[in-house]
Amino acid sequence: MRKVKNLNNTYKAAGVDIAAGDETVKRIKSYAKSTFSKNVLSDIGLFGGFFKLDLKKFKAPVLVSSVDGVGTKLKIAFGMNIHDTVGQDLVNHCVNDIAVCGAEPLYFLDYLAFGKLNPDVAENIIKGFSIACRQNGCALIGGETAEMPGLYSESEYDMSGTIVGIVDKSKIINGKKIKKGDVLIGFPSNGLHTNGYSLARKILFSKYSFDDKPEGFSESIGVELLRIHKSYLPLIKILKTKINVKGFSHITGGGIVGNTKRILPVGLKLKIDWNAWELPQIFRLIQETGNVADEEMRSVFNLGIGLIAVTSKKDVEKVLKTSGAVKEKAFVIGEVI
C-alpha cells in the first residue's frame, strides 16, 4: 500500500521553521564578520569558534569569562518593537563584568531562544551585538539560535551572552588590597542599565504606557527604559594604567552596596553618602509613583551610579582629574570602614 504523507506531522507544522533559521544565519554573517580580527580563525556556521591567542605581551596570561542575560528589559523591547539596543546591552554588561577584574575582552558568544523565529528581529538583535563588539574591540565569534514553540510565546525571545577576556596575572584587580579609609568614586550610569526592570515595569506601567512622556522627560517611558547599558571599558582602561585602583565594582542587580561588598576583604564595610550625587529622574519617577522605600530602591537599582572605583585617599584627585579629561563625570560617594 502506498504511504500517504501527513503534512501536519512536519517540523514546520510543529512550530520550527528550518528555512527561517537558514535565512537568519545568512543575514547575520556580515554583522559577525565586521567584528573579526586577525585572531579569529573560523567562519560563522562551524561547530565551534576558533580564536588564536596572542600572548606576546603577557608574562602570565589569565583568561577571564562571564555570562549574563538582559532580564525583563526584553519586555520593553517587545513592546517598543526595538531590538538592536538590547543586543548592545548584553555585550556591554558582559564586557563590564570582566573589565572590572582588569581584563580586556577577546570574544563574545550569544544564545537566542525564540518562540517563533523572526529573521528581521534576530537580525536586529545581532546587529546590536556587532555594534557593541566593535566598540569594545571584541569578536562576535559564534552563537546559537533556537526556536522553541510552546516554551516561549510567538512574539517573544530570551537571550544570554558569554564573554572571554584576558589579563596578566600580576594585573588582576580583585579588591584584595582595599583597606579601611579607602575612598569610593562613582561614575554615572545611563539609566537602569539591565537591572530592576521587573519592579520598574510593575510600578510604571500601572500608570503609564510606552509612549507616555511624564513631565520633565524629553523622551517617552519606553525610550527612557531602553537606554543602552553603558560600557565602562574605555574609562577602566585609562584609570588602571594611570592610577593604582584597588578595586572596581560594576553596579548591577543588588545595587551599590550589594555589588561593591563583593570585592571587600573580610572585616570591612561600606559607608555610602547617598546625597553625593543627584538621583536621575527615572529613579525619582519610579520611587514616587510606587511609593518605594529608600532601602528597597538602593537594593534593586544602580540609582545613577554604574561603576565604582576604590582608591586610596591620595589618589582621589588624580582619579577625578583623569576621568574629567575624558569627559567622564565622577563623584566621591563614600568610604571603606
RODO-2510 file (C-alpha; in nm, 4 decimals, decimal comma):
residues 337
     n   res          X          Y          Z
     1     m     0,0000     0,0000     0,0000
     2     r     0,1278     0,3494    -0,0873
     3     k     0,2096     0,5612     0,2180
     4     v     0,0283     0,8938     0,2482
     5     k     0,2361     1,1926     0,3603
     6     n     0,0828     1,3689     0,6607
     7     l     0,1579     1,7386     0,6092
     8     n     0,0599     1,8082     0,9698
     9     n     0,3466     1,5991     1,1017
    10     t     0,6373     1,8155     0,9937
    11     y     0,8865     2,0197     1,1918
    12     k     0,7404     2,3411     1,0474
    13     a     0,3878     2,2390     1,1451
    14     a     0,5203     2,1733     1,4951
    15     g     0,6442     2,5321     1,5048
    16     v     1,0092     2,5061     1,3978
    17     d     1,0977     2,6649     1,0642
    18     i     1,4382     2,5431     0,9426
    19     a     1,4213     2,7770     0,6426
    20     a     1,3811     3,0768     0,8746
    21     g     1,6879     2,9599     1,0645
    22     d     1,8903     2,9344     0,7455
    23     e     1,7731     3,2800     0,6404
    24     t     1,8781     3,4237     0,9776
    25     v     2,2273     3,2758     0,9536
    26     k     2,2599     3,4153     0,6023
    27     r     2,1655     3,7638     0,7199
    28     i     2,3873     3,7792     1,0272
    29     k     2,7152     3,6635     0,8752
    30     s     2,8152     4,0134     0,7660
    31     y     2,7487     4,1538     1,1147
    32     a     2,9622     3,8907     1,2814
    33     k     3,2438     3,9261     1,0278
    34     s     3,2519     4,3022     1,0863
    35     t     3,3804     4,2268     1,4398
    36     f     3,6509     3,9781     1,3369
    37     s     4,0185     4,0434     1,3975
    38     k     4,3191     3,8553     1,2638
    39     n     4,2856     3,6278     1,5678
    40     v     3,9570     3,4777     1,4500
    41     l     4,0336     3,1641     1,2502
    42     s     3,6813     3,0353     1,1808
    43     d     3,3732     3,1441     0,9906
    44     i     3,0156     3,1527     1,1200
    45     g     2,8441     2,8166     1,0931
    46     l     3,1085     2,5742     1,2154
    47     f     3,0570     2,3631     1,5275
    48     g     3,2996     2,5797     1,7245
    49     g     3,4679     2,9186     1,7069
    50     f     3,8458     2,9369     1,6729
    51     f     4,0413     3,2223     1,8279
    52     k     4,4208     3,2437     1,8192
    53     l     4,5682     3,3899     2,1375
    54     d     4,8472     3,6444     2,1032
    55     l     5,0401     3,6059     2,4297
    56     k     5,3470     3,8154     2,3476
    57     k     5,2601     4,0975     2,5870
    58     f     5,1672     3,8687     2,8775
    59     k     5,4015     3,7136     3,1322
    60     a     5,1350     3,5022     3,2976
    61     p     4,8114     3,5255     3,0949
    62     v     4,4839     3,4522     3,2704
    63     l     4,1541     3,4045     3,0860
    64     v     3,8540     3,5752     3,2459
    65     s     3,4980     3,4846     3,1490
    66     s     3,1443     3,5841     3,2383
    67     v     2,7909     3,5001     3,1275
    68     d     2,4734     3,7041     3,1650
    69     g     2,1352     3,7963     3,0216
    70     v     1,9229     4,1080     2,9806
    71     g     1,6344     4,0027     3,2022
    72     t     1,2893     4,1532     3,1750
    73     k     1,4207     4,4610     2,9955
    74     l     1,3334     4,2422     2,6971
    75     k     0,9667     4,3117     2,7731
    76     i     1,0316     4,6760     2,6856
    77     a     1,1977     4,5743     2,3591
    78     f     0,8951     4,3584     2,2719
    79     g     0,6529     4,6396     2,3483
    80     m     0,8506     4,9007     2,1566
    81     n     0,9451     4,6625     1,8723
    82     i     1,3061     4,7826     1,9053
    83     h     1,5575     4,5005     1,9228
    84     d     1,9092     4,6269     1,8462
    85     t     1,9556     4,8126     2,1757
    86     v     1,9136     4,5021     2,3932
    87     g     2,1861     4,3356     2,1868
    88     q     2,4205     4,6191     2,2817
    89     d     2,3046     4,5952     2,6427
    90     l     2,4084     4,2328     2,6644
    91     v     2,7566     4,2793     2,5217
    92     n     2,8307     4,5875     2,7318
    93     h     2,7078     4,4221     3,0511
    94     c     2,9324     4,1210     2,9941
    95     v     3,2304     4,3383     2,8979
    96     n     3,1933     4,5452     3,2153
    97     d     3,1873     4,2323     3,4309
    98     i     3,5340     4,1256     3,3161
    99     a     3,6723     4,4782     3,2721
   100     v     3,6322     4,5459     3,6462
   101     c     3,8648     4,2480     3,7018
   102     g     4,1323     4,4149     3,4910
   103     a     4,0648     4,2055     3,1803
   104     e     4,0167     4,3155     2,8217
   105     p     3,7641     4,1276     2,6046
   106     l     3,8713     3,8833     2,3342
   107     y     3,5487     3,7340     2,2041
   108     f     3,1754     3,7067     2,2685
   109     l     2,9210     3,4301     2,2052
   110     d     2,5439     3,4615     2,2151
   111     y     2,2423     3,2385     2,2692
   112     l     1,8990     3,3392     2,1354
   113     a     1,5792     3,1449     2,2034
   114     f     1,2584     3,2316     2,0162
   115     g     0,9019     3,1111     2,0412
   116     k     0,8800     3,1722     1,6659
   117     l     1,1954     3,2784     1,4827
   118     n     1,1551     3,6104     1,3063
   119     p     1,4628     3,6724     1,0860
   120     d     1,4043     4,0504     1,0958
   121     v     1,4079     4,0576     1,4762
   122     a     1,7049     3,8206     1,5002
   123     e     1,8980     4,0329     1,2509
   124     n     1,8404     4,3473     1,4584
   125     i     1,9470     4,1796     1,7820
   126     i     2,2692     4,0549     1,6246
   127     k     2,3252     4,3924     1,4622
   128     g     2,3258     4,5275     1,8180
   129     f     2,5756     4,2610     1,9235
   130     s     2,8063     4,3586     1,6383
   131     i     2,7888     4,7318     1,7144
   132     a     2,8886     4,6785     2,0775
   133     c     3,1522     4,4177     1,9919
   134     r     3,3220     4,6600     1,7528
   135     q     3,3057     4,9398     2,0094
   136     n     3,4615     4,7154     2,2749
   137     g     3,7211     4,5593     2,0474
   138     c     3,5990     4,2008     2,0776
   139     a     3,4939     3,9473     1,8166
   140     l     3,1439     3,8042     1,7834
   141     i     3,2846     3,4594     1,7245
   142     g     2,9722     3,2443     1,7378
   143     g     2,6302     3,1792     1,8792
   144     e     2,3193     2,9637     1,8822
   145     t     1,9673     3,0463     1,7726
   146     a     1,6899     2,8152     1,8939
   147     e     1,3211     2,8072     1,8054
   148     m     1,1144     2,6566     2,0858
   149     p     0,7385     2,6743     2,0329
   150     g     0,5407     2,6036     2,3455
   151     l     0,8173     2,7280     2,5724
   152     y     0,8100     3,0943     2,4632
   153     s     0,5223     3,2896     2,3121
   154     e     0,5492     3,3534     1,9379
   155     s     0,6325     3,7225     1,9764
   156     e     0,8971     3,6851     2,2476
   157     y     1,2529     3,5632     2,2914
   158     d     1,5267     3,5326     2,5518
   159     m     1,8997     3,5840     2,5216
   160     s     2,2246     3,5262     2,7034
   161     g     2,5853     3,6011     2,6252
   162     t     2,9281     3,4756     2,7218
   163     i     3,2400     3,6916     2,7148
   164     v     3,6009     3,5732     2,7317
   165     g     3,8832     3,8149     2,8058
   166     i     4,2438     3,8132     2,9176
   167     v     4,4607     3,9785     3,1822
   168     d     4,8142     3,9311     3,3054
   169     k     4,8067     3,7634     3,6464
   170     s     5,0026     4,0493     3,8041
   171     k     4,7423     4,2987     3,6804
   172     i     4,4288     4,1277     3,8100
   173     i     4,2084     4,3735     4,0021
   174     n     4,0220     4,1904     4,2777
   175     g     3,9989     4,4223     4,5790
   176     k     4,2420     4,2289     4,7979
   177     k     4,4429     4,5450     4,8722
   178     i     4,1417     4,7506     4,9803
   179     k     4,1699     4,8757     5,3379
   180     k     3,9954     5,0987     5,5902
   181     g     3,9905     5,4621     5,4816
   182     d     3,9918     5,3957     5,1078
   183     v     3,7561     5,6078     4,9011
   184     l     3,4682     5,5130     4,6705
   185     i     3,4427     5,7113     4,3482
   186     g     3,1246     5,6648     4,1465
   187     f     3,0671     5,7113     3,7741
   188     p     2,7208     5,7785     3,6257
   189     s     2,5005     5,5117     3,4738
   190     n     2,2867     5,5622     3,1659
   191     g     1,9616     5,4740     3,3377
   192     l     1,8520     5,1366     3,4727
   193     h     2,1101     4,9544     3,2557
   194     t     1,9819     4,5933     3,2698
   195     n     1,8583     4,5577     3,6279
   196     g     1,5436     4,6231     3,8277
   197     y     1,3051     4,6037     3,5336
   198     s     1,0559     4,3702     3,6983
   199     l     0,9892     4,6269     3,9708
   200     a     1,0122     4,9252     3,7334
   201     r     0,7623     4,7683     3,4932
   202     k     0,5198     4,6769     3,7700
   203     i     0,5190     5,0340     3,9001
   204     l     0,5447     5,2461     3,5858
   205     f     0,3034     5,0542     3,3663
   206     s     0,0347     5,0652     3,6311
   207     k     0,0100     5,4342     3,5401
   208     y     0,1909     5,4950     3,2110
   209     s     0,2119     5,3413     2,8644
   210     f     0,5243     5,3018     2,6486
   211     d     0,4518     5,6235     2,4581
   212     d     0,3727     5,8441     2,7587
   213     k     0,6149     6,1266     2,8334
   214     p     0,5926     6,2298     3,2009
   215     e     0,6506     6,5915     3,2928
   216     g     1,0209     6,6781     3,2830
   217     f     1,1159     6,3931     3,0492
   218     s     1,2479     6,4566     2,6985
   219     e     1,1706     6,1012     2,5842
   220     s     0,8846     5,8569     2,6281
   221     i     0,8857     5,5982     2,9057
   222     g     0,9625     5,3266     2,6520
   223     v     1,2642     5,5065     2,5077
   224     e     1,3873     5,6003     2,8553
   225     l     1,3757     5,2382     2,9696
   226     l     1,5629     5,1196     2,6593
   227     r     1,8654     5,3405     2,7196
   228     i     2,1712     5,1290     2,6438
   229     h     2,3718     4,9785     2,9268
   230     k     2,6930     5,1774     2,9212
   231     s     3,0317     5,0179     2,8555
   232     y     3,2922     5,1347     3,1054
   233     l     3,5813     4,9607     2,9305
   234     p     3,7399     5,2789     2,7845
   235     l     3,7281     5,4528     3,1234
   236     i     3,8598     5,1496     3,3119
   237     k     4,1498     5,1098     3,0676
   238     i     4,2569     5,4690     3,1251
   239     l     4,2190     5,4597     3,5035
   240     k     4,4035     5,1316     3,5552
   241     t     4,7027     5,2482     3,3502
   242     k     4,7409     5,5805     3,5323
   243     i     4,6254     5,5086     3,8865
   244     n     4,6579     5,2294     4,1393
   245     v     4,2898     5,1394     4,1511
   246     k     4,2414     4,8784     4,4223
   247     g     3,9031     4,7608     4,3062
   248     f     3,6246     4,8228     4,0561
   249     s     3,2591     4,7422     4,1070
   250     h     3,0070     4,7063     3,8243
   251     i     2,6708     4,8080     3,9702
   252     t     2,4086     4,5578     3,8578
   253     g     2,1408     4,3626     4,0464
   254     g     2,1866     4,4191     4,4177
   255     g     2,2702     4,7871     4,3880
   256     i     2,5722     4,9844     4,5025
   257     v     2,6282     4,8086     4,8352
   258     g     2,5343     4,4610     4,7163
   259     n     2,7868     4,4668     4,4340
   260     t     3,0705     4,6630     4,5898
   261     k     3,0864     4,4499     4,9042
   262     r     3,1753     4,1552     4,6784
   263     i     3,5275     4,2939     4,6411
   264     l     3,5834     4,3928     5,0061
   265     p     3,8249     4,1924     5,2230
   266     v     3,6708     4,0280     5,5300
   267     g     3,6008     4,2684     5,8159
   268     l     3,5432     4,5789     5,6043
   269     k     3,2169     4,7587     5,5252
   270     l     3,0925     5,0478     5,3154
   271     k     2,9770     5,3899     5,4220
   272     i     2,7811     5,5486     5,1366
   273     d     2,6914     5,9164     5,1123
   274     w     2,3583     5,8832     4,9291
   275     n     2,3411     6,2599     4,8796
   276     a     2,6733     6,2844     4,6943
   277     w     2,5076     6,2811     4,3524
   278     e     2,1714     6,3771     4,2082
   279     l     1,9240     6,0931     4,1657
   280     p     1,8304     6,0683     3,7943
   281     q     1,4674     6,1487     3,7186
   282     i     1,3769     5,7956     3,6036
   283     f     1,4558     5,6641     3,9518
   284     r     1,2674     5,9511     4,1147
   285     l     0,9669     5,8676     3,8968
   286     i     0,9779     5,5000     3,9951
   287     q     1,0101     5,5791     4,3647
   288     e     0,7382     5,8433     4,3707
   289     t     0,4928     5,6500     4,1521
   290     g     0,5307     5,3306     4,3534
   291     n     0,5961     5,4901     4,6937
   292     v     0,9062     5,2715     4,7207
   293     a     1,1201     5,2879     5,0352
   294     d     1,4771     5,4168     5,0078
   295     e     1,6170     5,0858     5,1293
   296     e     1,4324     4,8940     4,8574
   297     m     1,5444     5,1368     4,5854
   298     r     1,9055     5,1027     4,6990
   299     s     1,8970     4,7233     4,6929
   300     v     1,7349     4,6963     4,3488
   301     f     1,8656     4,9795     4,1279
   302     n     2,2002     5,1415     4,0465
   303     l     2,0388     5,4818     4,1247
   304     g     2,2569     5,6601     3,8709
   305     i     2,5948     5,5042     3,9560
   306     g     2,7048     5,2312     3,7149
   307     l     3,0702     5,1893     3,8115
   308     i     3,2679     5,2414     4,1322
   309     a     3,6443     5,2681     4,1688
   310     v     3,8047     5,2120     4,5101
   311     t     4,1306     5,4001     4,5668
   312     s     4,3427     5,5351     4,8479
   313     k     4,2722     5,8937     4,9583
   314     k     4,5942     6,0197     4,7991
   315     d     4,4748     5,9080     4,4549
   316     v     4,1276     6,0605     4,4646
   317     e     4,2173     6,3898     4,2953
   318     k     4,4085     6,2053     4,0266
   319     v     4,1058     5,9875     3,9526
   320     l     3,8779     6,2903     3,9305
   321     k     4,1209     6,4732     3,7042
   322     t     4,1851     6,1729     3,4801
   323     s     3,8170     6,0953     3,4342
   324     g     3,7367     6,4604     3,3756
   325     a     3,9975     6,4753     3,0993
   326     v     3,7975     6,2142     2,9049
   327     k     3,4679     6,3912     2,9832
   328     e     3,3530     6,1358     3,2408
   329     k     3,1788     6,2714     3,5500
   330     a     3,2899     6,1324     3,8844
   331     f     3,1631     6,1644     4,2411
   332     v     3,3193     6,0797     4,5743
   333     i     3,0325     5,8730     4,7133
   334     g     3,1695     5,7075     5,0252
   335     e     3,4493     5,5264     5,2025
   336     v     3,5568     5,1888     5,3325
   337     i     3,5175     5,1450     5,7100
***
